[in-house]
Amino acid sequence: MYASTRVRAALAAGVALPTTAALALAAAPSAAAAEGGAAGTAAVAHYVALGDSYTSGPGVPDQTDQNCARSNRNYPSLAAAQLLPGAFTDVSCGGATTEEMTKPQGTAPPQFDALDKNTDLVTVGIGGNDIGFAGIVTRCVILGALVPNGSPCKTSYSLGGADQLAARIQQTAPKIDAVLRGIRDRAPGARVLVVGYPALLPEDGSNCPAVVSLAKGDTPWLRDTEKRLNSMLAERAAAGGAEYVDTYTGSVGHDLCKPQGTRWVEPLQAVDGSGFHPNSAGHRAMSQALLAAVRD
């Protein structure tokens, strides 16, 4: 009971929080600008950022929308500080799924409401909550505490011989297709970039039980599950006429098992940000990956 409560509290910022208003700025936010630099070469009239908690930046200072756990130093804000678009609207919200693109999330309007014919750059980071990110982490951490040397979480998601998470990823693919079509319908002239998820766990498949109670056999399986999710996002981006931003490759070696100052993703006992989410350094790295793609 204690483990479940602690895990859910650490993830709370990213799983069920609505917003009351979009963050719409005529220029990049001043807090992000403090970490930015010279403007990019791309001329952007209106940049709209869509996404879930990996976009919104729960726990990363400064939080400008507590309902959506949104930071003004999340990767879209940092990128906007470099690009200096004519207008910047960030409607990313913790807990968002593909459904929240077209449906309200609590008091937050559908994220697609931020799009219009003048939008010429759209980034979208979505899909993790569609496969049940919070529930997966909660289950795997609790089972890992009980059976640290086996692969209890993998076993629990493989009853009947089929990998349920692999199936969920396949089931999410047409939802990503629908998101990309929806963006095109509302912003037909926009350049669209699908942003992937950074590395959460060590690339070598090792675990760090002193940091997070994931079983030894579950860690490589969870790593591969995230890779499978990113591969699906890249495939759907290509099929939907969008571009994929790889935030995983550059983040290898900066997983949540690494010490503070090296890691880009926080463990459950988060120091900077929210558990199992990118910290300030992670958002800076993601913004650089995004800027490299925009300027390519």
MARFIDO-586520 format. One record per residue (C-alpha): x, y, z. Coordinates in Angstrom, 2 decimals. Example, Ala and Ser with C-alpha at 12.3 -4.5 7.8 and 13.67 -1.06 7.14 Angstrom:
2
+---------+---------+---------+
!      xx !      yy !      zz !
+---------+---------+---------+
!   12.30 !   -4.50 !    7.80 !
!   13.67 !   -1.06 !    7.14 !
+---------+---------+---------+
***
This chain:
296
+---------+---------+---------+
!      xx !      yy !      zz !
+---------+---------+---------+
!    0.00 !    0.00 !    0.00 !
!    2.81 !    2.39 !    0.87 !
!    4.70 !    1.58 !   -2.34 !
!    1.58 !    2.13 !   -4.43 !
!    0.87 !    5.47 !   -2.79 !
!    4.44 !    6.67 !   -3.24 !
!    4.60 !    5.67 !   -6.89 !
!    1.29 !    7.26 !   -7.75 !
!    2.23 !   10.45 !   -5.94 !
!    5.44 !   10.68 !   -7.91 !
!    3.55 !   10.20 !  -11.15 !
!    0.57 !   12.35 !  -10.27 !
!    1.84 !   15.40 !  -12.10 !
!    1.81 !   13.49 !  -15.34 !
!   -1.36 !   11.45 !  -15.31 !
!   -4.57 !   13.34 !  -14.62 !
!   -4.28 !   17.08 !  -14.49 !
!   -6.45 !   19.48 !  -16.52 !
!   -5.73 !   23.09 !  -17.39 !
!   -7.79 !   26.26 !  -17.36 !
!   -6.08 !   28.14 !  -20.16 !
!   -3.52 !   27.74 !  -22.91 !
!   -0.18 !   29.42 !  -22.62 !
!   -0.19 !   31.75 !  -25.61 !
!    2.68 !   34.15 !  -26.00 !
!    3.52 !   36.71 !  -28.62 !
!    7.16 !   35.91 !  -28.05 !
!    9.16 !   33.27 !  -26.23 !
!    8.72 !   33.34 !  -22.42 !
!   11.31 !   35.38 !  -20.57 !
!   12.27 !   32.52 !  -18.21 !
!   13.05 !   30.27 !  -21.14 !
!   14.82 !   33.09 !  -22.90 !
!   17.24 !   33.26 !  -20.00 !
!   18.41 !   29.79 !  -21.03 !
!   18.12 !   30.43 !  -24.75 !
!   20.43 !   32.08 !  -27.20 !
!   20.40 !   33.61 !  -30.62 !
!   17.30 !   33.19 !  -32.71 !
!   17.20 !   30.31 !  -35.14 !
!   17.35 !   30.70 !  -38.86 !
!   13.86 !   29.30 !  -39.44 !
!   11.13 !   31.93 !  -39.72 !
!    8.15 !   30.68 !  -37.74 !
!    4.90 !   32.61 !  -37.56 !
!    2.97 !   30.49 !  -35.06 !
!    4.37 !   27.51 !  -33.16 !
!    1.92 !   25.24 !  -31.32 !
!    3.12 !   22.57 !  -28.89 !
!    0.83 !   19.61 !  -28.18 !
!    1.49 !   16.69 !  -25.88 !
!    1.48 !   14.93 !  -22.54 !
!    3.57 !   15.32 !  -19.38 !
!    6.83 !   14.53 !  -21.19 !
!    6.14 !   17.75 !  -23.09 !
!    4.56 !   19.84 !  -20.31 !
!    7.41 !   19.33 !  -17.82 !
!    5.84 !   18.47 !  -14.43 !
!    7.94 !   19.68 !  -11.51 !
!   10.43 !   21.54 !  -13.71 !
!   10.66 !   25.19 !  -12.59 !
!    8.91 !   27.40 !  -13.18 !
!    5.45 !   25.82 !  -13.20 !
!    3.16 !   28.24 !  -15.02 !
!    0.06 !   26.03 !  -15.13 !
!   -0.36 !   23.83 !  -12.08 !
!   -3.44 !   22.14 !  -13.46 !
!   -1.54 !   20.82 !  -16.46 !
!    1.84 !   20.55 !  -14.71 !
!    3.34 !   22.83 !  -17.37 !
!    6.72 !   24.52 !  -17.09 !
!    8.03 !   27.57 !  -18.88 !
!   11.31 !   25.69 !  -19.25 !
!    9.90 !   22.61 !  -20.93 !
!   11.40 !   21.70 !  -24.28 !
!    8.85 !   23.60 !  -26.41 !
!    9.43 !   26.80 !  -24.41 !
!   13.21 !   26.44 !  -24.64 !
!   12.98 !   25.82 !  -28.37 !
!   10.69 !   28.82 !  -28.81 !
!   13.21 !   30.98 !  -26.99 !
!   15.67 !   30.10 !  -29.75 !
!   13.30 !   30.20 !  -32.71 !
!   11.53 !   33.41 !  -31.66 !
!    8.26 !   32.65 !  -33.47 !
!    5.74 !   35.40 !  -34.03 !
!    3.42 !   33.53 !  -31.64 !
!    3.90 !   30.51 !  -29.40 !
!    1.11 !   28.44 !  -27.85 !
!    1.84 !   25.56 !  -25.52 !
!   -1.21 !   23.47 !  -24.62 !
!    0.62 !   20.32 !  -23.50 !
!   -0.94 !   18.78 !  -20.42 !
!    0.04 !   16.09 !  -17.97 !
!   -2.03 !   12.96 !  -18.39 !
!   -3.07 !   13.72 !  -21.97 !
!   -3.81 !   10.90 !  -24.37 !
!   -4.61 !   11.09 !  -28.07 !
!   -8.26 !   11.58 !  -27.06 !
!   -7.46 !   14.94 !  -25.48 !
!   -6.49 !   16.29 !  -28.88 !
!  -10.20 !   16.53 !  -29.69 !
!  -11.84 !   16.27 !  -26.25 !
!  -11.64 !   18.46 !  -23.14 !
!   -9.34 !   17.34 !  -20.34 !
!  -11.09 !   18.50 !  -17.23 !
!  -11.40 !   22.25 !  -17.67 !
!   -8.82 !   22.29 !  -20.45 !
!  -10.21 !   22.61 !  -23.96 !
!   -9.20 !   20.12 !  -26.66 !
!   -5.56 !   20.69 !  -27.56 !
!   -6.47 !   20.94 !  -31.25 !
!   -8.33 !   24.17 !  -30.45 !
!   -4.92 !   25.89 !  -30.46 !
!   -4.43 !   25.12 !  -34.15 !
!   -5.54 !   27.29 !  -37.03 !
!   -4.64 !   28.02 !  -40.65 !
!   -1.87 !   30.39 !  -39.52 !
!   -0.06 !   27.71 !  -37.53 !
!    3.12 !   26.82 !  -39.40 !
!    5.00 !   24.69 !  -36.85 !
!    3.50 !   21.96 !  -34.67 !
!    5.27 !   19.61 !  -32.29 !
!    3.41 !   16.74 !  -30.68 !
!    4.60 !   14.33 !  -28.00 !
!    1.87 !   11.79 !  -27.31 !
!    1.23 !    8.06 !  -27.02 !
!    2.73 !    7.06 !  -23.68 !
!   -0.50 !    7.47 !  -21.76 !
!   -2.40 !    5.61 !  -24.48 !
!   -0.45 !    2.48 !  -23.58 !
!   -0.96 !    3.11 !  -19.85 !
!    2.37 !    4.57 !  -18.76 !
!    1.43 !    5.34 !  -15.15 !
!   -0.15 !    1.96 !  -14.54 !
!    2.82 !    0.14 !  -16.07 !
!    5.31 !    1.96 !  -13.87 !
!    3.21 !    1.44 !  -10.75 !
!    2.79 !   -2.27 !  -11.34 !
!    6.41 !   -2.89 !  -12.27 !
!    7.80 !   -0.98 !   -9.28 !
!    5.55 !   -2.81 !   -6.81 !
!    6.24 !   -6.23 !   -8.31 !
!    9.96 !   -5.46 !   -8.47 !
!    9.99 !   -4.78 !   -4.75 !
!    8.41 !   -8.18 !   -4.14 !
!   10.43 !  -10.21 !   -6.68 !
!   13.66 !   -8.30 !   -7.34 !
!   15.57 !  -11.01 !   -9.23 !
!   12.99 !  -12.27 !  -11.70 !
!   10.78 !  -10.62 !  -14.29 !
!    7.42 !  -10.46 !  -12.51 !
!    6.11 !   -7.45 !  -14.41 !
!    6.89 !   -8.92 !  -17.80 !
!    5.21 !  -12.14 !  -16.72 !
!    2.12 !  -10.27 !  -15.55 !
!    1.82 !   -8.54 !  -18.91 !
!    2.44 !  -11.76 !  -20.85 !
!   -0.27 !  -14.03 !  -19.54 !
!   -1.42 !  -16.26 !  -22.36 !
!    1.93 !  -15.95 !  -24.10 !
!    1.36 !  -12.57 !  -25.76 !
!    3.08 !   -9.32 !  -24.79 !
!    0.18 !   -7.06 !  -23.85 !
!    2.28 !   -3.89 !  -24.05 !
!    3.41 !   -4.71 !  -27.58 !
!   -0.26 !   -5.12 !  -28.46 !
!   -1.13 !   -1.79 !  -26.85 !
!    1.55 !   -0.07 !  -28.93 !
!    0.09 !   -1.58 !  -32.09 !
!   -3.38 !   -0.46 !  -31.04 !
!   -2.09 !    3.08 !  -30.48 !
!   -0.64 !    3.37 !  -34.00 !
!   -3.96 !    4.24 !  -35.71 !
!   -4.61 !    6.78 !  -32.97 !
!   -1.36 !    8.54 !  -33.87 !
!   -2.44 !    8.46 !  -37.51 !
!   -5.69 !   10.17 !  -36.53 !
!   -3.79 !   12.83 !  -34.57 !
!   -1.63 !   13.64 !  -37.58 !
!   -4.66 !   13.82 !  -39.86 !
!   -6.36 !   16.12 !  -37.37 !
!   -3.38 !   18.45 !  -37.32 !
!   -3.32 !   18.57 !  -41.12 !
!   -7.03 !   19.34 !  -41.27 !
!   -6.69 !   22.28 !  -38.89 !
!   -3.25 !   23.56 !  -39.86 !
!   -2.78 !   22.50 !  -43.48 !
!    0.37 !   24.55 !  -44.00 !
!    2.16 !   23.49 !  -40.83 !
!    5.39 !   21.57 !  -40.52 !
!    4.65 !   18.77 !  -38.06 !
!    7.21 !   17.07 !  -35.84 !
!    6.45 !   14.03 !  -33.69 !
!    8.72 !   14.07 !  -30.62 !
!    9.77 !   10.70 !  -29.19 !
!   10.50 !    9.72 !  -25.61 !
!   14.01 !    9.89 !  -24.05 !
!   15.75 !    6.88 !  -22.50 !
!   14.34 !    6.06 !  -19.09 !
!   16.46 !    3.04 !  -18.25 !
!   20.07 !    1.96 !  -18.82 !
!   20.81 !    0.91 !  -22.37 !
!   22.76 !   -2.13 !  -21.18 !
!   19.67 !   -3.55 !  -19.46 !
!   21.04 !   -3.21 !  -15.96 !
!   18.88 !   -2.07 !  -13.09 !
!   19.47 !    0.10 !  -10.04 !
!   17.46 !   -1.34 !   -7.14 !
!   18.79 !    1.26 !   -4.73 !
!   17.15 !    3.94 !   -6.88 !
!   13.99 !    2.24 !   -8.15 !
!   12.64 !   -1.22 !   -7.40 !
!   12.46 !   -2.65 !  -10.89 !
!   13.22 !   -6.37 !  -11.10 !
!   16.42 !   -7.41 !  -12.81 !
!   14.60 !   -9.21 !  -15.62 !
!   12.00 !   -6.48 !  -16.13 !
!   14.43 !   -3.63 !  -16.81 !
!   15.59 !   -4.74 !  -20.29 !
!   12.02 !   -5.62 !  -21.21 !
!   10.79 !   -2.16 !  -20.23 !
!   13.71 !   -0.60 !  -22.13 !
!   12.70 !   -2.55 !  -25.23 !
!    9.05 !   -1.60 !  -24.75 !
!    9.97 !    2.07 !  -24.85 !
!   12.07 !    1.49 !  -27.96 !
!    9.10 !   -0.25 !  -29.57 !
!    6.89 !    2.74 !  -28.74 !
!    9.40 !    5.15 !  -30.27 !
!    9.74 !    3.01 !  -33.39 !
!    5.98 !    3.05 !  -33.84 !
!    5.91 !    6.84 !  -33.48 !
!    8.68 !    7.22 !  -36.07 !
!    6.85 !    4.93 !  -38.50 !
!    3.55 !    6.74 !  -38.12 !
!    5.25 !   10.13 !  -38.50 !
!    6.80 !    9.01 !  -41.80 !
!    3.51 !    7.53 !  -43.01 !
!    1.62 !   10.69 !  -42.04 !
!    3.88 !   13.19 !  -43.76 !
!    5.41 !   14.39 !  -40.51 !
!    8.96 !   14.27 !  -39.13 !
!   10.19 !   12.30 !  -36.17 !
!   12.45 !   13.85 !  -33.52 !
!   14.66 !   11.22 !  -31.89 !
!   15.21 !   12.18 !  -28.25 !
!   16.22 !    8.65 !  -27.24 !
!   19.62 !    8.21 !  -28.89 !
!   21.17 !   11.33 !  -27.42 !
!   19.83 !   10.53 !  -23.97 !
!   21.50 !    7.12 !  -23.67 !
!   23.77 !    7.29 !  -20.63 !
!   21.53 !    9.86 !  -18.95 !
!   18.84 !    7.48 !  -17.63 !
!   17.22 !    7.61 !  -14.21 !
!   19.81 !    5.24 !  -12.72 !
!   22.54 !    7.84 !  -13.19 !
!   23.48 !   10.29 !  -10.41 !
!   22.10 !   13.79 !  -10.15 !
!   23.92 !   16.01 !  -12.58 !
!   24.23 !   13.22 !  -15.15 !
!   20.69 !   11.93 !  -15.42 !
!   18.12 !   13.57 !  -17.66 !
!   15.21 !   11.59 !  -16.24 !
!   14.31 !   11.60 !  -12.55 !
!   13.83 !    8.50 !  -10.36 !
!   10.75 !    8.20 !   -8.19 !
!   12.38 !   10.27 !   -5.46 !
!   12.69 !   13.21 !   -7.81 !
!   14.99 !   16.13 !   -7.06 !
!   14.32 !   18.18 !  -10.19 !
!   11.02 !   17.49 !  -11.87 !
!    8.74 !   14.50 !  -11.43 !
!    9.50 !   10.80 !  -11.06 !
!   10.07 !    8.91 !  -14.31 !
!    9.96 !   12.20 !  -16.25 !
!   12.60 !   14.44 !  -17.87 !
!   14.23 !   16.94 !  -15.52 !
!   15.53 !   20.39 !  -16.43 !
!   18.59 !   18.96 !  -18.16 !
!   16.39 !   16.49 !  -20.00 !
!   14.18 !   19.24 !  -21.36 !
!   17.24 !   21.22 !  -22.44 !
!   18.50 !   18.18 !  -24.32 !
!   15.10 !   17.54 !  -25.89 !
!   14.89 !   21.16 !  -27.00 !
!   18.27 !   20.82 !  -28.72 !
!   17.13 !   17.69 !  -30.52 !
!   14.00 !   19.54 !  -31.61 !
!   15.93 !   22.59 !  -32.78 !
!   18.32 !   20.42 !  -34.77 !
!   15.34 !   18.86 !  -36.55 !
!   13.65 !   22.22 !  -37.20 !
!   16.83 !   23.71 !  -38.62 !
!   17.72 !   20.66 !  -40.69 !
+---------+---------+---------+
***
